[in-house]
């Protein structure tokens, strides 16, 4: 489950953060997620669309990795 909190909410730029549930064979844990979308004008008739997702570890995630000897 993801619970995003808006960091940037502009017309051409949206950046959201969440500490989200992660379910795998190793168990249930949490991961940090940053999702960023931008529309960058290139010319009067075109633009660049940027869609980035950054996943970061949390102490809970690192504990599951340690328990699995990873």
C-alpha angles and dihedrals in degrees: 000000000000125000106187122198118199115242097168123019109175132140094259100022132055124174122179133182130201142168097217136190116253121197121193141142087279093059141262118317141143133260132190112242128191116185119189129182124184136176110204118191112232101172135349089275105033143049142184118243115210121191115178131175120189120191119197132184124251128204088257091054093048090051091055090050091049091049089053091048091243 
